[in-house]
C-alpha cells in the first residue's frame, strides 16, 4: 500500500457515511482523508475503463467482500454453521452499512470482472469451506464447479439484494440462513 492509500480509502468511506456516491469527488475524498488531490491520482490511477474514484469504490467493495469470504471460510464445519454464516454476514456487512450499501452496487455497475482482474477469493473461500465440510462427513456433489457457482450465486444475490435496500438487517440474517440451508441440502443431493 502506498503512503496515502489508507487515508484516501478512509476519506472515501467518511464521505459515503454522510453522503452518497454522488458526493464522492476527488476534492471531498482529499479533504476527508487529509491528503492532496494529487495523492488520489497517484494511488488510484484511472484505467481505460474507470476513473480514480471508480478504482477507490472497487477497492472498498473488493476488500469488504474479501474480508467476508475469509471470515466465512474460517467458520467451523459444525451444526451451527448456518447460524454462524448468517451472523458473520450480518455483522460484517452492517458494521459500515451506509458505505457497503453504496459501494457494492456501484462496483457491480462498473463491471468488476471486466475492469480489473480480481483474485478468486470467493471461490477459494467456498472451496475451502466445502473441503472442511466434506472432511466432517458431509457428501460433496460430483460437479464441484457447479456447486461452487450455485453457492456464490445465491450468496451474492442475497448480499446485493440487501445492498440495494430491498430488505433490512433482520431479513438479511434470515436470507443468509436460507442460503446456508440450501448449500447444505444441495450438497446432500446425489446426482
N, CA, C and O of each residue as an XYZ file, in Angstrom:
764
protein
N       0.832     -1.176      0.000
C       0.000      0.000      0.000
C       0.875      1.238      0.000
O       1.894      1.282      0.690
N       0.481      2.255     -0.779
C       1.234      3.495     -0.824
C       1.084      4.294      0.460
O       0.317      3.937      1.354
N       1.825      5.363      0.525
C       1.826      6.189      1.732
C       0.452      6.751      2.068
O       0.099      6.858      3.243
N      -0.326      7.111      1.055
C      -1.599      7.795      1.287
C      -2.820      6.921      1.031
O      -3.951      7.352      1.256
N      -2.603      5.724      0.574
C      -3.720      4.880      0.138
C      -4.758      4.670      1.245
O      -5.956      4.823      1.007
N      -4.312      4.327      2.428
C      -5.240      4.074      3.534
C      -6.012      5.341      3.906
O      -7.208      5.277      4.187
N      -5.338      6.484      3.909
C      -6.005      7.752      4.215
C      -7.064      8.077      3.157
O      -8.131      8.600      3.479
N      -6.762      7.766      1.906
C      -7.719      8.014      0.829
C      -8.948      7.126      0.988
O     -10.078      7.597      0.857
N      -8.730      5.849      1.268
C      -9.857      4.924      1.484
C     -10.686      5.381      2.678
O     -11.915      5.391      2.616
N     -10.015      5.761      3.769
C     -10.737      6.256      4.955
C     -11.531      7.518      4.617
O     -12.662      7.692      5.073
N     -10.923      8.400      3.809
C     -11.618      9.611      3.386
C     -12.850      9.293      2.558
O     -13.905      9.897      2.750
N     -12.720      8.349      1.639
C     -13.857      7.950      0.808
C     -14.958      7.334      1.663
O     -16.138      7.627      1.466
N     -14.582      6.495      2.596
C     -15.586      5.908      3.492
C     -16.304      6.996      4.297
O     -17.516      6.934      4.499
N     -15.547      7.979      4.746
C     -16.127      9.081      5.514
C     -17.150      9.856      4.684
O     -18.228     10.199      5.171
N     -16.805     10.123      3.443
C     -17.732     10.819      2.549
C     -18.997      9.992      2.368
O     -20.103     10.531      2.403
N     -18.842      8.688      2.176
C     -20.001      7.816      1.942
C     -20.851      7.623      3.194
O     -22.048      7.360      3.084
N     -20.266      7.747      4.366
C     -21.046      7.608      5.601
C     -22.039      8.751      5.776
O     -23.118      8.568      6.340
N     -21.669      9.915      5.294
C     -22.527     11.093      5.489
C     -23.200     11.555      4.203
O     -24.079     12.416      4.240
N     -22.798     10.993      3.068
C     -23.363     11.395      1.792
C     -23.637     10.201      0.906
O     -23.917      9.100      1.380
N     -23.552     10.440     -0.390
C     -23.812      9.379     -1.360
C     -22.633      9.278     -2.320
O     -21.692     10.069     -2.246
N     -22.690      8.305     -3.215
C     -21.630      8.173     -4.208
C     -21.538      9.417     -5.091
O     -20.496      9.665     -5.699
N     -22.596     10.189     -5.167
C     -22.571     11.415     -5.959
C     -21.766     12.520     -5.265
O     -21.367     13.497     -5.898
N     -21.533     12.355     -3.964
C     -20.699     13.294     -3.215
C     -19.231     12.882     -3.225
O     -18.370     13.601     -2.717
N     -18.960     11.736     -3.800
C     -17.606     11.181     -3.817
C     -16.798     11.832     -4.936
O     -16.696     11.295     -6.039
N     -16.233     12.986     -4.638
C     -15.408     13.706     -5.600
C     -13.962     13.660     -5.123
O     -13.709     13.428     -3.941
N     -13.019     13.877     -6.020
C     -11.625     13.900     -5.572
C     -11.389     14.939     -4.475
O     -10.624     14.698     -3.541
N     -12.042     16.082     -4.591
C     -11.881     17.132     -3.586
C     -12.434     16.693     -2.229
O     -11.798     16.912     -1.198
N     -13.618     16.074     -2.230
C     -14.226     15.636     -0.969
C     -13.398     14.528     -0.321
O     -13.194     14.530      0.893
N     -12.926     13.590     -1.124
C     -12.108     12.493     -0.597
C     -10.788     13.031     -0.062
O     -10.340     12.627      1.011
N     -10.165     13.939     -0.804
C      -8.893     14.524     -0.359
C      -9.080     15.272      0.953
O      -8.271     15.132      1.870
N     -10.133     16.057      1.046
C     -10.394     16.809      2.274
C     -10.655     15.861      3.446
O     -10.063     16.013      4.515
N     -11.547     14.878      3.243
C     -11.897     13.940      4.323
C     -10.712     13.072      4.730
O     -10.602     12.673      5.889
N      -9.833     12.780      3.788
C      -8.675     11.933      4.080
C      -7.421     12.713      4.448
O      -6.371     12.131      4.718
N      -7.543     14.041      4.456
C      -6.408     14.930      4.770
C      -5.196     14.651      3.875
O      -4.061     14.561      4.342
N      -5.476     14.519      2.579
C      -4.404     14.304      1.595
C      -4.587     15.287      0.444
O      -5.654     15.881      0.289
N      -3.556     15.454     -0.350
C      -3.640     16.279     -1.551
C      -4.375     15.501     -2.646
O      -4.341     14.272     -2.688
N      -5.023     16.234     -3.508
C      -5.719     15.597     -4.632
C      -4.732     14.800     -5.482
O      -5.081     13.744     -6.009
N      -3.519     15.292     -5.616
C      -2.506     14.574     -6.397
C      -2.275     13.172     -5.859
O      -1.983     12.253     -6.625
N      -2.404     12.997     -4.539
C      -2.206     11.673     -3.932
C      -3.256     10.688     -4.436
O      -2.965      9.506     -4.617
N      -4.475     11.172     -4.663
C      -5.543     10.304     -5.184
C      -5.167      9.805     -6.574
O      -5.323      8.623     -6.881
N      -4.677     10.700     -7.402
C      -4.299     10.322     -8.766
C      -3.100      9.374     -8.788
O      -2.996      8.512     -9.660
N      -2.204      9.541     -7.826
C      -1.036      8.663     -7.744
C      -1.392      7.274     -7.222
O      -0.959      6.262     -7.773
N      -2.184      7.241     -6.157
C      -2.522      5.958     -5.518
C      -3.581      5.181     -6.288
O      -3.577      3.950     -6.270
N      -4.480      5.878     -6.958
C      -5.576      5.246     -7.694
C      -5.613      5.775     -9.122
O      -6.507      6.542     -9.480
N      -4.653      5.370     -9.930
C      -4.638      5.864    -11.308
C      -5.867      5.375    -12.075
O      -6.331      4.249    -11.897
N      -6.368      6.243    -12.915
C      -7.512      5.873    -13.739
C      -7.086      4.806    -14.730
O      -5.949      4.794    -15.202
N      -8.007      3.914    -15.037
C      -7.740      2.896    -16.047
C      -8.527      3.268    -17.305
O      -9.211      4.291    -17.337
N      -8.428      2.444    -18.323
C      -9.194      2.700    -19.548
C     -10.692      2.613    -19.282
O     -11.485      3.239    -19.986
N     -11.080      1.845    -18.276
C     -12.496      1.575    -18.065
C     -13.086      2.256    -16.842
O     -14.304      2.227    -16.662
N     -12.269      2.866    -15.999
C     -12.820      3.515    -14.813
C     -11.949      4.699    -14.419
O     -10.790      4.799    -14.821
N     -12.523      5.585    -13.632
C     -11.810      6.778    -13.181
C     -11.133      6.515    -11.834
O     -11.199      5.404    -11.307
N     -10.493      7.525    -11.292
C      -9.821      7.408     -9.998
C     -10.811      6.981     -8.909
O     -10.514      6.099     -8.103
N     -11.973      7.607     -8.893
C     -12.965      7.299     -7.865
C     -13.543      5.904     -8.062
O     -13.859      5.211     -7.096
N     -13.676      5.504     -9.309
C     -14.139      4.142     -9.579
C     -13.180      3.121     -8.997
O     -13.605      2.099     -8.459
N     -11.900      3.391     -9.100
C     -10.894      2.492     -8.531
C     -11.010      2.432     -7.012
O     -10.837      1.370     -6.414
N     -11.302      3.568     -6.391
C     -11.480      3.608     -4.929
C     -12.707      2.786     -4.544
O     -12.659      1.996     -3.602
N     -13.803      2.973     -5.273
C     -15.035      2.214     -5.000
C     -14.771      0.719     -5.154
O     -15.196     -0.076     -4.315
N     -14.076      0.336     -6.216
C     -13.756     -1.080     -6.422
C     -12.913     -1.618     -5.267
O     -13.140     -2.737     -4.805
N     -11.952     -0.837     -4.801
C     -11.113     -1.282     -3.690
C     -11.930     -1.512     -2.419
O     -11.753     -2.520     -1.734
N     -12.820     -0.578     -2.109
C     -13.634     -0.713     -0.897
C     -14.544     -1.931     -1.005
O     -14.639     -2.722     -0.067
N     -15.211     -2.083     -2.145
C     -16.118     -3.220     -2.328
C     -15.359     -4.537     -2.275
O     -15.789     -5.486     -1.620
N     -14.235     -4.589     -2.964
C     -13.434     -5.808     -3.009
C     -12.917     -6.183     -1.622
O     -12.958     -7.352     -1.237
N     -12.432     -5.198     -0.876
C     -11.911     -5.510      0.458
C     -13.021     -5.965      1.395
O     -12.809     -6.844      2.230
N     -14.210     -5.365      1.259
C     -15.350     -5.777      2.093
C     -15.745     -7.221      1.796
O     -15.901     -8.029      2.711
N     -15.905     -7.540      0.512
C     -16.309     -8.900      0.144
C     -15.219     -9.919      0.441
O     -15.514    -11.041      0.853
N     -13.960     -9.539      0.237
C     -12.864    -10.457      0.550
C     -12.800    -10.742      2.045
O     -12.593    -11.884      2.456
N     -12.976     -9.705      2.855
C     -12.976     -9.904      4.308
C     -14.108    -10.841      4.712
O     -13.931    -11.713      5.562
N     -15.262    -10.654      4.100
C     -16.402    -11.520      4.390
C     -16.116    -12.962      3.992
O     -16.416    -13.885      4.749
N     -15.539    -13.161      2.810
C     -15.220    -14.513      2.359
C     -14.202    -15.191      3.279
O     -14.330    -16.377      3.584
N     -13.208    -14.446      3.713
C     -12.202    -15.013      4.623
C     -12.850    -15.419      5.939
O     -12.555    -16.487      6.475
N     -13.729    -14.572      6.458
C     -14.425    -14.895      7.718
C     -15.311    -16.130      7.548
O     -15.341    -17.000      8.418
N     -16.022    -16.202      6.439
C     -16.902    -17.346      6.203
C     -16.096    -18.632      6.057
O     -16.488    -19.685      6.558
N     -14.972    -18.530      5.367
C     -14.130    -19.718      5.183
C     -13.566    -20.224      6.510
O     -13.219    -21.399      6.630
N     -13.476    -19.348      7.499
C     -12.923    -19.762      8.788
C     -13.978    -20.350      9.726
O     -13.651    -20.763     10.839
N     -15.237    -20.393      9.290
C     -16.290    -20.958     10.142
C     -16.083    -22.455     10.326
O     -15.676    -23.159      9.401
N     -16.364    -22.918     11.509
C     -16.268    -24.347     11.810
C     -17.364    -25.113     11.069
O     -18.496    -24.641     10.964
N     -17.028    -26.278     10.566
C     -17.990    -27.128      9.860
C     -18.780    -27.941     10.879
O     -18.633    -29.161     10.960
N     -19.619    -27.259     11.654
C     -20.388    -27.931     12.700
C     -21.882    -27.650     12.519
O     -22.298    -27.062     11.521
N     -22.671    -28.076     13.490
C     -24.118    -27.908     13.394
C     -24.565    -26.455     13.415
O     -25.683    -26.147     13.003
N     -23.709    -25.561     13.889
C     -24.053    -24.143     13.969
C     -23.611    -23.355     12.739
O     -23.699    -22.127     12.725
N     -23.132    -24.057     11.701
C     -22.582    -23.371     10.538
C     -23.566    -22.393      9.903
O     -23.182    -21.272      9.572
N     -24.808    -22.786      9.730
C     -25.793    -21.930      9.069
C     -26.014    -20.651      9.877
O     -26.031    -19.553      9.319
N     -26.181    -20.794     11.169
C     -26.373    -19.623     12.027
C     -25.133    -18.744     12.020
O     -25.237    -17.519     11.951
N     -23.968    -19.361     12.091
C     -22.723    -18.591     12.082
C     -22.511    -17.876     10.750
O     -21.988    -16.762     10.722
N     -22.914    -18.508      9.645
C     -22.853    -17.865      8.332
C     -23.703    -16.597      8.339
O     -23.252    -15.533      7.915
N     -24.920    -16.721      8.818
C     -25.825    -15.569      8.856
C     -25.290    -14.489      9.790
O     -25.267    -13.312      9.432
N     -24.862    -14.886     10.979
C     -24.337    -13.914     11.942
C     -23.132    -13.174     11.388
O     -23.056    -11.949     11.474
N     -22.188    -13.916     10.818
C     -20.966    -13.318     10.285
C     -21.280    -12.335      9.170
O     -20.721    -11.238      9.126
N     -22.164    -12.723      8.276
C     -22.533    -11.857      7.161
C     -23.167    -10.566      7.654
O     -22.794     -9.477      7.218
N     -24.119    -10.690      8.559
C     -24.808     -9.501      9.053
C     -23.844     -8.574      9.790
O     -23.867     -7.363      9.572
N     -23.008     -9.119     10.648
C     -22.075     -8.281     11.408
C     -21.132     -7.532     10.471
O     -20.950     -6.323     10.609
N     -20.533     -8.246      9.518
C     -19.568     -7.597      8.637
C     -20.208     -6.579      7.689
O     -19.675     -5.486      7.502
N     -21.327     -6.928      7.103
C     -21.936     -6.020      6.133
C     -22.581     -4.810      6.789
O     -22.580     -3.719      6.218
N     -23.130     -4.994      7.979
C     -23.841     -3.888      8.618
C     -22.954     -3.044      9.519
O     -23.407     -2.025     10.041
N     -21.700     -3.442      9.715
C     -20.818     -2.649     10.570
C     -20.528     -1.272      9.964
O     -20.213     -0.332     10.695
N     -20.629     -1.145      8.663
C     -20.472      0.128      7.970
C     -21.490      0.143      6.835
O     -21.147      0.335      5.668
N     -22.752     -0.065      7.210
C     -23.822     -0.327      6.247
C     -23.988      0.761      5.199
O     -24.196      0.445      4.027
N     -23.905      2.019      5.574
C     -24.119      3.082      4.602
C     -23.064      3.037      3.499
O     -23.364      3.290      2.332
N     -21.843      2.717      3.873
C     -20.769      2.597      2.880
C     -20.983      1.350      2.031
O     -20.952      1.410      0.801
N     -21.199      0.223      2.697
C     -21.333     -1.047      1.990
C     -22.494     -1.023      1.011
O     -22.372     -1.504     -0.116
N     -23.626     -0.463      1.440
C     -24.804     -0.431      0.575
C     -24.596      0.441     -0.654
O     -25.318      0.301     -1.641
N     -23.634      1.324     -0.608
C     -23.366      2.168     -1.776
C     -22.286      1.594     -2.677
O     -22.406      1.646     -3.901
N     -21.233      1.047     -2.084
C     -20.113      0.610     -2.930
C     -20.390     -0.701     -3.656
O     -19.895     -0.899     -4.766
N     -21.167     -1.599     -3.061
C     -21.406     -2.874     -3.746
C     -22.155     -2.699     -5.065
O     -21.703     -3.214     -6.088
N     -23.290     -1.985     -5.077
C     -23.959     -1.788     -6.375
C     -23.122     -0.939     -7.340
O     -23.115     -1.196     -8.544
N     -22.421      0.067     -6.817
C     -21.586      0.902     -7.698
C     -20.472      0.069     -8.322
O     -20.198      0.196     -9.515
N     -19.828     -0.782     -7.524
C     -18.765     -1.646     -8.050
C     -19.334     -2.614     -9.082
O     -18.711     -2.863    -10.113
N     -20.509     -3.155     -8.807
C     -21.132     -4.082     -9.758
C     -21.444     -3.370    -11.070
O     -21.301     -3.954    -12.145
N     -21.865     -2.121    -10.985
C     -22.199     -1.388    -12.207
C     -20.954     -1.072    -13.032
O     -21.048     -0.833    -14.236
N     -19.788     -1.070    -12.385
C     -18.548     -0.845    -13.114
C     -18.095     -2.095    -13.870
O     -17.176     -2.039    -14.687
N     -18.741     -3.209    -13.591
C     -18.369     -4.450    -14.260
C     -17.057     -4.982    -13.737
O     -16.094     -5.124    -14.491
N     -17.009     -5.279    -12.446
C     -15.790     -5.630    -11.731
C     -14.875     -6.587    -12.476
O     -13.670     -6.347    -12.555
N     -15.417     -7.655    -13.017
C     -14.581     -8.630    -13.706
C     -13.974     -8.093    -14.986
O     -12.910     -8.548    -15.406
N     -14.638     -7.130    -15.612
C     -14.128     -6.564    -16.849
C     -13.176     -5.403    -16.598
O     -12.336     -5.096    -17.443
N     -13.301     -4.761    -15.447
C     -12.493     -3.591    -15.139
C     -11.102     -3.984    -14.664
O     -10.110     -3.378    -15.069
N     -11.028     -4.994    -13.807
C      -9.731     -5.416    -13.284
C      -9.762     -6.902    -12.975
O     -10.813     -7.470    -12.678
N      -8.617     -7.508    -13.047
C      -8.515     -8.908    -12.664
C      -8.558     -8.995    -11.148
O      -7.742     -8.386    -10.457
N      -9.513     -9.753    -10.638
C      -9.665     -9.888     -9.199
C      -9.185    -11.259     -8.761
O      -9.341    -12.239     -9.490
N      -8.605    -11.332     -7.579
C      -8.233    -12.650     -7.077
C      -9.487    -13.483     -6.844
O     -10.571    -12.936     -6.636
N      -9.345    -14.776     -6.876
C     -10.501    -15.670     -6.736
C     -10.786    -15.961     -5.263
O     -10.933    -17.117     -4.867
N     -10.861    -14.904     -4.460
C     -11.046    -15.069     -3.018
C     -12.351    -15.795     -2.716
O     -12.373    -16.704     -1.886
N     -13.435    -15.407     -3.375
C     -14.728    -16.010     -3.082
C     -14.743    -17.497     -3.404
O     -15.149    -18.308     -2.572
N     -14.305    -17.859     -4.598
C     -14.283    -19.273     -4.977
C     -13.340    -20.052     -4.063
O     -13.671    -21.155     -3.629
N     -12.179    -19.490     -3.771
C     -11.223    -20.166     -2.882
C     -11.809    -20.365     -1.493
O     -11.633    -21.422     -0.886
N     -12.510    -19.343     -0.984
C     -13.083    -19.435      0.357
C     -14.164    -20.505      0.418
O     -14.191    -21.314      1.346
N     -15.051    -20.509     -0.568
C     -16.122    -21.510     -0.577
C     -15.536    -22.902     -0.803
O     -15.992    -23.870     -0.194
N     -14.543    -23.011     -1.659
C     -13.904    -24.298     -1.905
C     -13.288    -24.855     -0.626
O     -13.435    -26.039     -0.321
N     -12.602    -23.998      0.116
C     -12.012    -24.413      1.395
C     -13.095    -24.853      2.365
O     -12.960    -25.865      3.052
N     -14.167    -24.083      2.410
C     -15.274    -24.413      3.306
C     -15.880    -25.762      2.938
O     -16.169    -26.573      3.818
N     -16.076    -26.007      1.642
C     -16.647    -27.284      1.218
C     -15.701    -28.445      1.550
O     -16.154    -29.521      1.940
N     -14.416    -28.232      1.398
C     -13.444    -29.265      1.762
C     -13.560    -29.624      3.234
O     -13.562    -30.800      3.598
N     -13.658    -28.600      4.081
C     -13.764    -28.839      5.522
C     -15.061    -29.563      5.861
O     -15.079    -30.455      6.709
N     -16.144    -29.175      5.194
C     -17.426    -29.826      5.487
C     -17.421    -31.276      4.981
O     -18.035    -32.150      5.593
N     -16.734    -31.523      3.874
C     -16.613    -32.894      3.379
C     -15.815    -33.732      4.373
O     -16.158    -34.887      4.626
N     -14.760    -33.162      4.935
C     -13.967    -33.866      5.934
C     -14.776    -34.132      7.200
O     -14.477    -35.057      7.956
N     -15.807    -33.308      7.425
C     -16.670    -33.508      8.588
C     -17.712    -34.593      8.328
O     -18.533    -34.889      9.195
N     -17.679    -35.190      7.119
C     -18.560    -36.320      6.839
C     -19.733    -36.021      5.931
O     -20.554    -36.906      5.691
N     -19.843    -34.801      5.416
C     -20.953    -34.478      4.521
C     -20.600    -34.878      3.093
O     -19.433    -34.871      2.702
N     -21.635    -35.229      2.317
C     -21.428    -35.566      0.916
C     -21.079    -34.308      0.134
O     -21.562    -33.216      0.434
N     -20.250    -34.477     -0.851
C     -19.911    -33.372     -1.748
C     -20.368    -33.774     -3.144
O     -20.087    -34.876     -3.614
N     -21.072    -32.863     -3.792
C     -21.578    -33.161     -5.137
C     -20.422    -33.465     -6.081
O     -19.313    -32.958     -5.914
N     -20.703    -34.303     -7.078
C     -19.675    -34.653     -8.055
C     -19.224    -33.448     -8.880
O     -18.041    -33.315     -9.190
N     -20.148    -32.588     -9.228
C     -19.810    -31.431    -10.049
C     -19.476    -30.254     -9.142
O     -20.321    -29.400     -8.871
N     -18.245    -30.225     -8.683
C     -17.802    -29.226     -7.718
C     -17.923    -27.792     -8.258
O     -18.337    -26.899     -7.519
N     -17.574    -27.558     -9.514
C     -17.664    -26.208    -10.074
C     -19.104    -25.702    -10.081
O     -19.356    -24.539     -9.767
N     -20.034    -26.562    -10.435
C     -21.444    -26.169    -10.425
C     -21.878    -25.838     -9.005
O     -22.625    -24.887     -8.776
N     -21.406    -26.630     -8.064
C     -21.763    -26.401     -6.663
C     -21.201    -25.075     -6.167
O     -21.901    -24.306     -5.508
N     -19.943    -24.809     -6.483
C     -19.330    -23.543     -6.069
C     -20.097    -22.362     -6.661
O     -20.372    -21.382     -5.969
N     -20.434    -22.463     -7.930
C     -21.140    -21.354     -8.581
C     -22.538    -21.170     -8.004
O     -22.997    -20.037     -7.859
N     -23.220    -22.261     -7.672
C     -24.540    -22.155     -7.062
C     -24.444    -21.419     -5.728
O     -25.216    -20.499     -5.461
N     -23.507    -21.825     -4.908
C     -23.353    -21.206     -3.597
C     -23.048    -19.716     -3.734
O     -23.677    -18.887     -3.076
N     -22.083    -19.379     -4.589
C     -21.708    -17.975     -4.750
C     -22.827    -17.147     -5.374
O     -23.007    -15.982     -5.018
N     -23.579    -17.738     -6.301
C     -24.694    -17.014     -6.916
C     -25.754    -16.704     -5.880
O     -26.248    -15.578     -5.809
N     -26.105    -17.690     -5.079
C     -27.097    -17.471     -4.020
C     -26.599    -16.442     -3.014
O     -27.327    -15.529     -2.624
N     -25.357    -16.604     -2.606
C     -24.763    -15.713     -1.618
C     -24.740    -14.276     -2.134
O     -25.190    -13.357     -1.450
N     -24.215    -14.090     -3.341
C     -24.140    -12.741     -3.904
C     -25.524    -12.150     -4.129
O     -25.730    -10.951     -3.942
N     -26.459    -12.980     -4.525
C     -27.822    -12.488     -4.731
C     -28.393    -11.881     -3.469
O     -28.992    -10.806     -3.510
N     -28.215    -12.556     -2.348
C     -28.711    -12.042     -1.068
C     -27.971    -10.770     -0.678
O     -28.594     -9.788     -0.273
N     -26.658    -10.779     -0.795
C     -25.860     -9.614     -0.403
C     -26.235     -8.396     -1.244
O     -26.411     -7.305     -0.701
N     -26.358     -8.566     -2.560
C     -26.675     -7.424     -3.410
C     -28.129     -6.985     -3.256
O     -28.430     -5.801     -3.405
N     -29.027     -7.909     -2.963
C     -30.410     -7.508     -2.701
C     -30.467     -6.651     -1.438
O     -31.178     -5.647     -1.403
N     -29.725     -7.040     -0.407
C     -29.660     -6.216      0.808
C     -29.027     -4.857      0.495
O     -29.528     -3.820      0.929
N     -27.929     -4.868     -0.257
C     -27.206     -3.630     -0.554
C     -28.065     -2.639     -1.325
O     -27.916     -1.429     -1.155
N     -28.946     -3.128     -2.156
C     -29.805     -2.228     -2.914
C     -31.079     -1.899     -2.150
O     -32.056     -1.410     -2.717
N     -31.048     -2.180     -0.844
C     -32.093     -1.760      0.088
C     -33.419     -2.481     -0.093
O     -34.479     -1.944      0.227
N     -33.351     -3.681     -0.600
C     -34.595     -4.432     -0.747
C     -35.096     -4.958      0.582
O     -36.292     -5.207      0.734
N     -34.192     -5.134      1.564
C     -34.643     -5.584      2.874
C     -33.685     -5.150      3.969
O     -32.567     -4.708      3.705
N     -34.153     -5.287      5.215
C     -33.392     -4.796      6.351
C     -32.413     -5.846      6.892
O     -32.289     -6.940      6.340
N     -31.729     -5.495      7.967
C     -30.702     -6.364      8.541
C     -31.271     -7.699      9.032
O     -30.642     -8.746      8.876
N     -32.463     -7.648      9.623
C     -33.074     -8.895     10.126
C     -33.377     -9.841      8.966
O     -33.163    -11.049      9.071
N     -33.872     -9.293      7.871
C     -34.162    -10.147      6.722
C     -32.876    -10.646      6.071
O     -32.837    -11.760      5.547
N     -31.816     -9.823      6.099
C     -30.511    -10.280      5.611
C     -30.091    -11.522      6.391
O     -29.622    -12.499      5.806
N     -30.257    -11.483      7.693
C     -29.896    -12.620      8.544
C     -30.717    -13.849      8.144
O     -30.168    -14.938      7.975
N     -32.015    -13.673      7.994
C     -32.887    -14.790      7.624
C     -32.529    -15.352      6.258
O     -32.478    -16.569      6.083
N     -32.279    -14.474      5.282
C     -31.940    -14.939      3.931
C     -30.601    -15.679      3.916
O     -30.439    -16.649      3.176
N     -29.641    -15.227      4.729
C     -28.358    -15.930      4.787
C     -28.533    -17.309      5.423
O     -27.846    -18.255      5.040
N     -29.435    -17.430      6.379
C     -29.739    -18.753      6.947
C     -30.327    -19.653      5.858
O     -29.993    -20.835      5.773
N     -31.198    -19.088      5.032
C     -31.791    -19.862      3.940
C     -30.724    -20.310      2.944
O     -30.744    -21.452      2.485
N     -29.791    -19.411      2.607
C     -28.700    -19.776      1.699
C     -27.895    -20.913      2.303
O     -27.554    -21.871      1.608
N     -27.587    -20.816      3.591
C     -26.847    -21.879      4.267
C     -27.571    -23.215      4.201
O     -26.949    -24.253      3.972
N     -28.881    -23.189      4.402
C     -29.678    -24.427      4.333
C     -29.690    -24.983      2.911
O     -29.613    -26.196      2.714
N     -29.786    -24.106      1.932
C     -29.759    -24.558      0.541
C     -28.419    -25.183      0.211
O     -28.350    -26.208     -0.467
N     -27.337    -24.550      0.702
C     -26.000    -25.103      0.468
C     -25.924    -26.512      1.037
O     -25.445    -27.430      0.373
N     -26.393    -26.679      2.258
C     -26.333    -27.991      2.900
C     -27.200    -28.999      2.154
O     -26.770    -30.127      1.916
N     -28.433    -28.599      1.779
C     -29.305    -29.536      1.076
C     -28.794    -29.855     -0.317
O     -28.940    -30.983     -0.791
N     -28.192    -28.864     -0.983
C     -27.598    -29.101     -2.318
C     -26.501    -30.157     -2.221
O     -26.365    -31.018     -3.090
N     -25.745    -30.071     -1.172
C     -24.620    -30.985     -1.019
C     -25.102    -32.388     -0.639
O     -24.394    -33.374     -0.847
N     -26.303    -32.466     -0.087
C     -26.812    -33.782      0.314
C     -27.487    -34.507     -0.841
O     -27.689    -35.720     -0.779
N     -27.837    -33.771     -1.897
C     -28.497    -34.381     -3.062
C     -27.482    -35.139     -3.888
O     -26.410    -34.627     -4.212
N     -27.833    -36.353     -4.218
C     -26.934    -37.134     -5.093
C     -27.445    -37.041     -6.518
O     -28.648    -37.171     -6.747
N     -26.550    -36.816     -7.491
C     -26.982    -36.678     -8.884
C     -27.504    -37.995     -9.445
O     -27.909    -38.055    -10.606
